[in-house]
Amino acid sequence: MKYFIKFNYLFIKLNKKFFNINIGDSVSLNGICLTLIYKNKLFLEFEFSYITFLNASIFYKSYFNFEKSFNIFNNLNGHLNYGHINNLSIFKNIFIKFNIVKIYLIFFYYFRNLIIYKFSISLNGISFTINEIIFYKNKFILLSINIIFFTFLLTNLKFLNILEKINIEFDFSIFYIIKSLNY
């Protein structure tokens, strides 16, 4: 998708038609919840806040993961994401062996309480399970996730470059656990 930004509006040029998306609908672009404010045959227009601009890597991308919201009549597949990213991570490396893709990410040590083995984490709006965690000198955390090759090919993760920023959303159940432990 081609896009451009003017003031606090994101315009996306369409390469296919979106008939069943309406003004006011929420969509997820790389895991960021945005509301459609205008639509025509060529463009979709979304408004964003300055905080979204500062905290999201969407504004530096060429390829997006685009997902419509679901309603109560939809079939629910996969994991639930809020669409409110928590932070950014750095893409470290990728390994492909047979039909499994292993992605490594770097986090600051500050996030150690939010990164839990076998809990979920969303990368650019796609939910995965944390499979490996390595703490490095109380400064950084290296974690890995595994992806089946099918998912890798259908998402923008195949276009990641080393040291590129990725939108991250932590498993929201972790926040409830931390809050209950503080009481």
Sequence and secondary structure as in RCSB ss.txt:
>XXXX:A:sequence
MKYFIKFNYLFIKLNKKFFNINIGDSVSLNGICLTLIYKNKLFLEFEFSYITFLNASIFYKSYFNFEKSFNIFNN
LNGHLNYGHINNLSIFKNIFIKFNIVKIYLIFFYYFRNLIIYKFSISLNGISFTINEIIFYKNKFILLSINIIFF
TFLLTNLKFLNILEKINIEFDFSIFYIIKSLNY
>XXXX:A:secstr
 EEEEETTEEEEE SS  TT  TT EEEETTEEEEEEEE SSEEEEE  HHHHHH SGGG S   EEE   TTS 
  S    S   EEEEEEEEEEETTEEEEEEEEEGGGTTT  TT EEEETTEEEEEEEEEEETTTEEEEEEEEEHH
HHHHSGGGG  TT EEEEEE HHHHHHHHHHT 
